[in-house]
Amino acid sequence: MLENLTDRLSRVVKTMRGQARLTESNTTDMLREIRLALLEADVALPVVKSLMEQIKFKALGEDVVGSLTPGQALVGVVQRELTLIMGGDEESHGKLNLATQPPAVILMAGLQGAGKTTSVAKLAKFLQEKFKKKVLTVSCDVYRPAAIEQLKTVSAQVGADFFPSSSDQKPIDIANAALDWAKRHYHDVLIIDTAGRLGIDEQMMQEIKSLHAGVRPIETLFVVDAMLGQDAINTARAFHEALPLSGVVLTKLDGDSRGGAALSVRHITGVPIKFIGVAEKMDGLEAFDAERMTNRILGMGDILALVEQAQQNVDVEQAQKIAKKIQKGGFDLGDFREQIKQMQNMGGMANLLDKLPSQIAQQASKANLGMADKQMKHMQGIIDSMTPQERAKPELLKASRKRRIAAGAGVQVQEVNRLLAQFEQMQGMMKQMKGGKMAKMMGSLASRGAAKGLGGLFKK
């Protein structure tokens, strides 16, 4: 997420922290680096100007100049101003106004390809899991029959109810019929997916205005692709002029190396960013938090998001069972498979490292991350090709069994041997945990240079 911006700002932050005193010269150099980083990330020029004025004004103020650690104080200024520019003073991030007679209607608007349909399903899942709402979805995109089928498919994936529609109907008729159905079947929320275009046109705006007037949604969310860069800002402004937008859903942040829209859209439109899409999986929707986004951008990571993700995706009961087995020295290949599965449930290594501070994450290259995730899938496939007895007793795995397992998993025998070697290494670590030896083991790891980071995990 926002890799180029994060890399550049992380270097600036590191330099600033090391400054024992701030001079006009080194402050000017740092501000220039920040400005270039923001412009390269496609942050809108008015936003960059406003941000730099505030940072410069506060950087030369008493709070920084008179600080015992001026470098760190300047980092704090940059952090606060980035947070404010994204709407850090608002309480509406990640919150939807559902205080109305059910069903609460949410209208999703945006250009074609922005990720509206997927965002509808992600939002349905979010409302069902976080707030226990009964959700109905409907597509008013009569121009693309595939869009209707897509919404039907993704709604089924997240367990939301779907109201059918067809391309020979009028969008307003579809919306009214879905609203009536939602009322009669006691749905808490109705999410309406609207038609998108490749560009803004008058017909599109008139249609969505009529749709908005007809169903009177309590929330009108603008879905915008962060990869559009400057165009995202222009599109957001056009939709905001046509509709009373209540919030923004910023998608594809995980696929963009610039992502300046995250810093610009709130400042330009005055509309809060409520959610961000960070993965293609149906649980890849996060409530936007300006301060946490700032920390990520500055390379400070987002440990809180990592904890929340673990709470959501890790099977606590299963983890406790494995912990008890470890204490008794009974860790087997079935348990090893469960650990791999839990890691994949959390989005893989790339997703986890994205939330760690940059000085840790940078030690693992993108190529290595992709290889690590691929290897995890292979490892799971290998263990799945074993019998329950073989998982429980790896010592049974001689040459003929290994060949059968490799063929079943579609890999070479060498990969089976590599998996078994990695398992034996982990099993040895687990044995050291037995009997309260954790502290001793951690001390041993530290003394052998475990602080080198995560790089060793990705070596073949």
C-alpha positions, -999 to 999 in steps of 0.1 A, spaced: 0 0 0 14 34 -10 48 19 -12 67 47 -30 53 73 -7 60 52 23 96 45 13 104 81 7 87 95 38 102 67 59 137 79 49 128 115 56 113 105 90 145 86 99 166 116 89 145 140 109 146 118 140 184 119 140 186 157 139 198 171 172 189 206 161 168 220 133 182 247 110 166 266 82 187 246 58 179 210 70 143 219 76 140 232 40 156 200 26 132 178 46 102 198 35 113 196 -1 116 158 1 81 155 17 67 177 -11 83 157 -39 71 124 -23 35 137 -21 35 150 -57 50 117 -70 22 98 -51 -4 118 -71 -16 138 -41 -36 168 -55 -16 200 -57 -39 221 -35 -36 195 -8 2 194 -11 3 232 -8 -20 233 22 -1 205 39 33 221 33 22 255 46 9 239 79 40 217 84 64 246 77 45 270 100 45 245 129 80 232 122 94 267 128 72 272 158 81 270 195 69 234 199 96 221 176 124 246 179 123 246 217 120 208 220 148 187 235 144 164 205 135 187 176 138 159 150 112 138 167 90 168 173 90 176 136 80 140 128 51 145 152 41 177 132 42 158 99 22 129 114 -5 152 129 -9 173 97 -12 142 75 -38 128 98 -58 161 98 -57 164 60 -74 130 57 -101 140 83 -85 129 115 -108 151 135 -139 133 123 -157 105 141 -176 92 111 -148 69 98 -161 34 95 -195 44 108 -228 43 89 -260 60 99 -285 32 102 -308 51 126 -340 50 106 -371 28 101 -358 -4 86 -346 -10 60 -318 15 60 -310 21 23 -274 25 13 -267 37 -23 -234 29 -39 -222 52 -67 -190 53 -88 -174 47 -122 -173 13 -138 -143 -8 -126 -140 11 -93 -150 -21 -74 -186 -11 -65 -201 -46 -68 -174 -62 -48 -176 -34 -22 -214 -40 -19 -207 -76 -9 -178 -66 14 -200 -40 31 -228 -66 35 -204 -90 52 -191 -61 74 -227 -52 85 -236 -89 91 -206 -97 112 -200 -65 131 -236 -54 137 -256 -86 131 -278 -69 104 -300 -88 79 -288 -75 46 -304 -75 11 -285 -65 -20 -298 -55 -54 -282 -44 -87 -297 -15 -107 -270 -19 -134 -293 -27 -164 -265 -21 -189 -244 -50 -179 -262 -83 -172 -229 -97 -160 -229 -71 -132 -262 -85 -119 -248 -121 -120 -216 -109 -103 -236 -93 -74 -257 -125 -71 -225 -146 -68 -206 -124 -43 -237 -119 -22 -240 -157 -19 -204 -159 -9 -209 -136 21 -243 -150 30 -264 -119 21 -298 -121 5 -300 -110 -31 -330 -95 -49 -330 -105 -86 -333 -79 -115 -329 -80 -152 -317 -57 -180 -352 -50 -194 -363 -32 -162 -359 4 -153 -334 11 -124 -360 30 -103 -385 1 -107 -359 -24 -96 -349 -2 -65 -386 3 -55 -393 -34 -58 -363 -44 -38 -372 -18 -11 -407 -33 -9 -393 -68 -6 -369 -57 21 -397 -42 41 -419 -73 38 -391 -97 47 -378 -76 77 -343 -68 63 -323 -42 83 -303 -29 54 -308 -27 16 -276 -20 -4 -282 -8 -39 -255 -13 -66 -258 13 -93 -246 14 -129 -211 28 -136 -196 43 -168 -161 45 -181 -164 83 -177 -188 108 -162 -217 116 -186 -250 135 -183 -272 104 -187 -255 86 -159 -258 116 -135 -295 121 -143 -302 84 -137 -285 82 -104 -301 115 -93 -336 101 -100 -326 69 -83 -315 88 -52 -347 109 -52 -368 78 -55 -353 57 -27 -340 85 -4 -310 65 10 -298 73 44 -262 67 32 -248 75 -3 -213 62 -6 -190 71 -34 -167 41 -44 -135 53 -60 -104 34 -73 -73 48 -56 -53 38 -87 -70 66 -106 -47 91 -90 -56 127 -99 -87 115 -118 -101 100 -86 -103 136 -72 -121 150 -103 -145 121 -103 -152 125 -66 -159 162 -71 -183 155 -100 -203 129 -80 -204 152 -50 -219 180 -70 -246 156 -84 -254 137 -51 -254 145 -14 -226 120 -7 -222 109 29 -190 90 26 -163 75 4 -151 40 0 -115 40 -13 -107 7 -32 -76 -10 -45 -52 6 -20 -32 -27 -19 -26 -25 -57 -13 10 -60 22 23 -55 11 59 -55 -24 61 -38 -24 99 -34 -62 98 -35 -62 86 1 -46 120 11 -66 141 -13 -103 130 -16 -113 141 19 -97 176 15 -111 182 -20 -147 170 -14 -152 176 23 -167 141 24 -152 116 50 -135 84 39 -155 57 57 -140 25 44 -109 13 24 -106 -18 3 -73 -36 9 -77 -70 -6 -98 -89 -31 -111 -113 -5 -146 -106 9 -132 -96 43 -109 -71 27 -128 -40 38 -115 -19 67 -130 10 86 -109 40 76 -88 55 104 -68 86 95 -43 83 122 -36 46 115 -34 54 78 -8 81 85 12 56 106 13 32 76 23 60 52 51 71 74 64 35 77 53 31 113 30 2 106 -5 -5 119 -1 -31 146 -37 -24 159 -51 -35 124 -29 -66 126 -44 -75 161 -79 -69 148 -73 -91 118 -60 -118 140 -90 -116 163 -113 -118 133 -96 -146 113 -78 -168 138 -97 -197 153 -90 -192 190 -104 -225 201 -82 -244 176 -51 -223 186 -57 -232 223 -59 -269 214 -26 -266 195 -10 -247 225 -20 -276 248 -5 -301 224 27 -282 223 29 -282 261 26 -319 260 51 -323 232 26 -336 207 29 -311 178 24 -330 145 20 -323 108 -18 -318 112 -10 -290 136 16 -276 113 -10 -275 85 -34 -256 108 -7 -230 115 -2 -225 77 -40 -222 73 -43 -196 100 -16 -175 82 -35 -177 49 -67 -167 66 -49 -135 77 -41 -127 40 -7 -142 37 28 -127 43 23 -96 21 -8 -85 40 8 -91 74 40 -72 65 20 -43 51 9 -36 87 44 -39 102 68 -10 106 88 -4 74 122 -12 89 109 -47 95 88 -51 63 115 -38 40 137 -68 47 114 -90 27 112 -82 -10 79 -84 -29 93 -113 -49 102 -132 -17 67 -125 -3 50 -140 -34 73 -170 -32 66 -174 6 28 -174 0 32 -198 -30 53 -222 -8 27 -221 20 1 -233 -5 24 -260 -17 30 -271 19 -7 -273 27 -12 -293 -5 16 -317 5 1 -323 40 -34 -327 25 -20 -355 3 -9 -375 34 -30 -400 54 -41 -391 89 -16 -417 102 13 -401 82 5 -367 96 5 -380 131 37 -401 125 61 -384 100 87 -411 107 66 -434 85 74 -413 54 99 -433 35 108 -430 -2 77 -447 -17 53 -427 4 71 -395 -4 67 -402 -41 30 -409 -37 25 -377 -17 45 -356 -42 24 -369 -71 -8 -362 -52 3 -326 -44 17 -320 -79 52 -312 -66 87 -327 -67 99 -351 -40 124 -324 -30 96 -302 -18 82 -329 4 117 -333 19 120 -296 24 86 -295 42 96 -323 65 129 -305 73 110 -273 81 86 -293 103 114 -310 122 129 -276 128 96 -262 141 90 -293 162 124 -288 178 114 -253 187 81 -265 201 99 -290 223 120 -262 238 88 -243 247 77 -273 268 82 -270 305 86 -232 306 117 -229 285 102 -201 263 123 -173 279 155 -194 276 147 -201 239 140 -164 231 173 -154 247 191 -179 226 174 -167 194 183 -131 203 220 -139 209 222 -157 176 210 -126 157 173 -132 154 170 -94 153 180 -96 116 143 -96 108 121 -117 87 145 -122 58 155 -157 69 119 -170 65 121 -165 28 153 -184 20 149 -216 1 
